[in-house]
Amino acid sequence: MVIPVFPRDKYTSLPIVDRGEGVFLFDKEGKRYLDACSGACVVSIGHGRKEVAKILKKQAEQVAFVIGVHFQNEPAIRLAKQVIDLAPEEMSSVHFVSGGSEGTDTAIKLALSYYLARKKPRKTRLISRWASYHGATIAATSVSGHTGRRRTYHRILLDVTHIPPAYCYRCPYSKTPEKCDIDCARALDITIRREGSENIAAFIAEPIVGSTLGAVAPVDEYFPYVREICDDHDVLLIADEVMTGFGRTGKPFGMDHWGVTPDIMITGKGISSGYAPLGAILVRKRIDEAFEETSSGFPHIFTYGFNPLSAAAGSAVLDILVKERLIERSATMGRYLSKRLKELDDLPIIGDTRGKGLLHGVEFVKDKSTKAPFPREKQVSHRMFKGMASRGVLPYIGTGTADGTLGDHFTLCPPFIITEEQIDEIIDSIDKTAREVATQL
């Protein structure tokens, strides 16, 4: 059958999904898949929640769309209050978008507008990290640091400075966590001084690097020091919480693990659990105040920003998240997942397992002692996906882990409603598939 949809990969034939129930997806052939990655780290409350569908139907019958420059709407107002209730204390307002990539663009424009409001027009440059991912638009790809995803578009990307990631397994400074001097954070201070703090608007980072590295978290001292550096140089700290927000790591937001409040937070994915396209920018009080004091506006909106149908979905999802204590469940199930993953450390091709809450990663290596990655042509991530999918388990694979080009990993980020027995099924699938792939290699 010819499907008239422009494909991401014209060489791959994908099954057609039929329905979702809890942590499972079913294709048109009736095969069941355990959604061990929540699609792309999106689905938190599980598939097929009828109470959300009921609210979407009611809202669609009432009003499905208004443009945000004409009206406020009750679902967006209610959702904004729910988001602020979950957020760090200093976050004071919310700007809704349709997803993470739009969120990154909005955060960048907001940072530049903030310094214009403060009469500091030279502060326009951005600093990010290598091995990061912040979205698919040109601006978001520019601040992203994954070589493979940047390569095709490098001639039209914005001029953004990148510093080394906080990647302890492959420390760019050849340190161990026990002897860490936080050189990866010092690199931010050095870079700001070299480029001139009067020119730097913001530093953007994921609290835990998701899709490009597979759930890499920094040492505990990293983000408190980054916060100090940003304050010293009057640079905004933008936290990309698209993947880590709304309970994915076992706390409301990833930055909560270190008690650090960013100036701007980008969210998406889990805010609506996939029931509608939705993202949000959370803004710290001092940024709101700067716009109020100067009577400055923020003339920026996407067509589907502040959409009442999407906001109704997000509000219903956050109701369930709080009522069923699913953030706490993410922490509890995350500890069990971490424990079970550690039992796989002796497998010959597994180099590292890591993560927090229900955001964990597995990195594959050719040589465990040297951490040497496999050659690209071995396609280890793809082999692992194919083998696990044949066993009815779906991970979220990634490549370029080691240096942007070489390296293989996958991310595990199942819905928060997952059980220990279902985690055991995931682990069994990894175990059998990794042994099978090791034999093939």
N, C-alpha and C positions, 0 to 999 in steps of 0.2 A: 504493500500500500504506500503510495506517495503522499507524504504529508506536506502541505504548502506552508511550512513554518521554517524561517531561516535558522539553520542550526548553529550551535556553538562549535560542534565537531561533526562534519558531514560524513565522517567515516564510522561513526558510532551509532548503532541502532538501539534506541532506548525502549524499555517496556512502557506501556501506558498505565498510569495509576488509576485505580478504580475507586478506592475509598481508604479512609484512615480510621482506626479505632485505638484509642489510648496511645501506646508506644509502637503500634504496628501500622504498616501500610500494606495494601493488597493491590496487585496489578490485575489487569483484565483477564489474565490467564488463571487467576485464583491463587497465585503464589503469595505467601506471607513474608514480609520483611520486618525485622526489628529495626526501627529507625534510631540507630545508635548515634546519629549526628543531628537529629531534629531538623533534617533538611540541610540547613547550613547554620546550625546553632541558633535556630529560630524558635521551634515549638517547645514551650515550657510547660504548659498545662495539659498537653496531650492532644491528640487528634480527635475530631468528632464530638466536641463538647456541645451538646444540644442547647444548653443554656445560653451559650454565646450566639449560636445560630438564631435562637429565638429573639435575642436582643437586636441582632442585625436586621432581621425581618421587620421588627417593629419600627426601627429607626428608618429603614428604607421606605416604609409606608408613610412615615411622617415627613421627613425631608432627607434626601440622600446627599445633596450637594448645595453649598453656597460658597461664594468666593470670600476669602477672609478680609478683603478691603471693603466689603459691603456690610457684613454682619459678624457679630459674635454668635456662638451657638452653645447650647447647654451641654452637649456631650464633651466638647473641647474644654469648657470651663471646669466641668467636674473632673475630667481626666487630669488637667493641669494641677488641680488641688491634690489629687491622689499621688501624682508624680512628686510634687514638692514634699508631701508627707513622708515619702520613702527616701528622699535625697538628703545629703548633708545639710546641716542647719543653715549655712550661709547661702545656699541656692535659693533664689527668690522668684524666678519667673521661667516660663517655658515657651518655646517657639516650636510649633509642630510642622513637620515635613512628612514626606512619604517614605523615607528610608534612610539608611546610613550614608550613602553617597551624597544625597542632597544635604544631609546633616553636616558632613565635612565641609562642603561648599559654604553652607550658611555660617558655620563656625569661623571659617577664614574671613568671610566678608564682615562678620560681626566684630572680629578682632581689629581689622583695619578701620572700621567705622568708629570703634571705641577710641582709638588713638587720634583720629581726626577730630572727634568731639573734644578731646583733651588738648587740642592744638599741638599734636606731635605727629605731623604728616610724614616725617621721614621713617617712622617705625612701620615698615611694610614687609620686611623679610621674615621668612618662616624657617624654623629648624625642625627636622624630624629625625627618624632613625632608619638605618638600613634594616632590611628584613621585616619591614612593617607592611601593613595593609590598611588603607583608610577609605577605600571605595573605588568606583569605576569611572567617575567623571574625569575630565582632564585635570581639574584642580586637585581632586582626591588622588588621582594617580601620581600627580607631581609630588605630593607629600608622602605618598607610599614609598617604601624602600625595597620592594621585591624586584630584583633585576629582570626576571623573566616577564613580569607583567608590565614593566616599564619599556622594555626594549623596542617594541613595535612603534611606540609613540614618542620616543625620546626627543625628536626634533621639535615637537610642539609643546613639551611640558614646561611648566613654570620653573624658574630658577630657584630651587629650594636647597638648602644645605642639609646634609644628612650626617649624623654622627653614629658611632657603633651602638649596637643594641645591648641590652642587659641580658646576655645569653650565657649563663654560667657553664653549661655543658660544653660550649665552644667559646670560652672567654677570649675575646679579641686581644686581651692583654696577658694571656697565658697564666692567669691566676686561678686559684681554687676558691670556693666560697669561704673556706676557713681563713684564707690569707687575702681576702678581697680588700682593696683600697678604694673601691667604688670609682675606679678610673673611668668607667663608662658614663658615670654622672659628671665627673670632673671635666670630661670632654665637652659637656654642654657649657660649663663656665668658661673654659678656654675658647670655645668657638664664639660665644657671645662677645668676649673681650676682643678677639681678633677682628670680628666683623663690625664691632662697635655697638654697644647696647642701644645707642640712639637710633639704630637702624632695625632692630629686631622687635617684631610684634609678638610672636608667640612660638612656643614649643609644643608640639603635638605628639602624644604617645598613647599606646594601648597599655592599660594597667597589666594585663597578661596578654602576650602576643598570641593571637589565635590561629588563623588559617595559614599564615606563612611560616610559622615555626612550630605550631602544635603545642599550645598552652605553656609557653615559657614565661615564668614569673621572675622578677628580680629578687635580689637579696633584700631583707627588710629595711636596710638603711637607704636604699636607692631613692624612692620617691620623696621621703622627707627631705633629703638633700636636694633633689631637683626642685622641690617647692621653695626651699631657701634660696637657691640660685636664681630662680625666676623672680622672687621678691626683691633680691638685691639689685637686679638689673631692670626692674620694671618691665618684665616680660610676662605675658599671659601664659598660663599653663592650661592647655586643652587636653582633656582626657577623652580618648575614643573608647566609649563604653558600649559601642554598638553590640559587641559580642558578650561582654562581661556584665552588662547592666541587668537589673531586675531579677537578681537572685541566681544567676548562672554560676557564680563562684562560691555560693553558700552565704553571701552577704548581699544586701540590696544592690550595692555597686562595687566594682572591683577595687576602687581606691579606698573603700572602707577597711580593707585589710591592713592599711598602713596609716589610717587616721588622717589622710591628706585630702583637703578640699581643693579641687581645681577651680579655675575661673570660669571655664566653659566645659560642659559635658555633652558629648554627642551620644545619642542613644538610638536604638532601632530594634530590629529582630524581636527580642523577648517582650517588648512593650505591648505588642498585640498578639504574640505567640503564633504569628502567621495567619491570623483570621482576617486581616486586612493590611494593606501596605501602610506602614506608619513608622515614623521616627520622631525624635524630639531633641531640641537643644535646650539644655538647662543652663541658666545664667546666674552667676554670682551677684550678690546684692550690690557690690561696689560698681559693677558694670552698669546695672540698672540705674544707679544713682548718678553716674557720669552722664548718661543720656538725659536724665531728668534735670540735672543742674544746668545743662547747656541747651535745654529744649531741643535736643537733636532727635531726629527720627531714624528709623532703620528701614529704608525703602526697599524691602526685599521680601518676595513671597513666591512660592511655587503654586501652580494652579490648584493642586490637591493638598496644599498645606491647610491645616485647621479643618480638614474635611469631617463633617459630622458623623458620617457612616464609619470611617476609620476610627474616629475618637470614641464612638460608642463601643466598638470592638475592644479597643485598648482599655476602656473603663471596666468592661465586663471581665477582661482577663486579669486586671489588677485586683478586682474584687475577689476573684477565685484565688489568686496568688496569696492574698492576705488571709482570707477566710479559711483556706485549707492548709495554711502554714507551709507553703511549698518552698519558700526560701530556706527555712530550717530543714526541710526534707532534702533539698539540694545539698546542704552541708553534710547531712547524715549519710545519704547515699554516695556522696562524693568520697567520704572517708572509706567506705566499703569498696568503691571502685579503685581507689588508690592502692588499698591493701591487696586487692586481687591482681592488679597490674604488676605490682612488685614481684609477685610470684612468677612472672614471665621473664624476669631479668636474665635468667640463665639461657634463654633461647639464643641460638648463635647469631641471629641477625638483628636482635633488639639491642640498641645501644643505650637508650634512656627512656624512662617513663616519668611523666611530671604533670602537675596541674593542681587546681584548687576546685572544690565543689564538683559540679558536674561539667567541668571543662578540663579534660585531660588529653595528653598527647603521647604518642609512641613514635620514637625516632629509630630508623633502621640504618645499620652500618655494615660495611663489608668486613671491617676489622674492629672488634670491640676494644682492643688495647690502644690502637692509634686513632680510633673514631673515624677512620677513612670511610667516606661515603661510597656507594655503588656507582659505577658508570651510568650515565643517563640511559644508554641503550638497554640496560637491564630492566628498566621500568618496574622497580620493586613496589612502589606505591600502587601502581595500577594492577600488578599481580596480586597484591594483598586485597585490593578492593574486589577484584574479580572472584578470588577464592572465597572471601567472606560473603559477598553477595550471593554466590551459589549456595551458601549455607544459610541464607536468609537473614544476614546481618549487614547493615549499611554504615560504614565509617565515612568520615570526611577527609579525603586524601589531599596531600600537598607535596610539592616538589621544590627543589632549590633551597632546601633547608640549610645546608652547610654554608653555601656562599652565594645564594641567589640563582645558581645554575645547577650545581650538584647537590644531592641529598634527597632523602625520602622520609616522609612521616605521614601519620594520619591523626586526626583529632576525634575524640569521643565526647559528645555533648548531648546525651539523650534527654528526653522530657523528664521533668522533675518527679513525675509520678512513677518512675521506673521502680521495680522491686529488686531485691537481692537475687532472686531466682533469674530474673531477666538479665541482670548484670553478669551472673554466672554463664548465661548463654552467650553473651558477648565475649567473655574471656575464653570460653571453650572454642569459639569460632576463631579468635586471634591465635590461640595456641595451635590448633590444627592447621590453620592456613600458613602460619609462619614456619612451621616444620615442613610443610609441603613446599613452600617457596624456597626455603633453604636447601632442600634436596634438589630442586630444579636448578638452582644457581651453582 
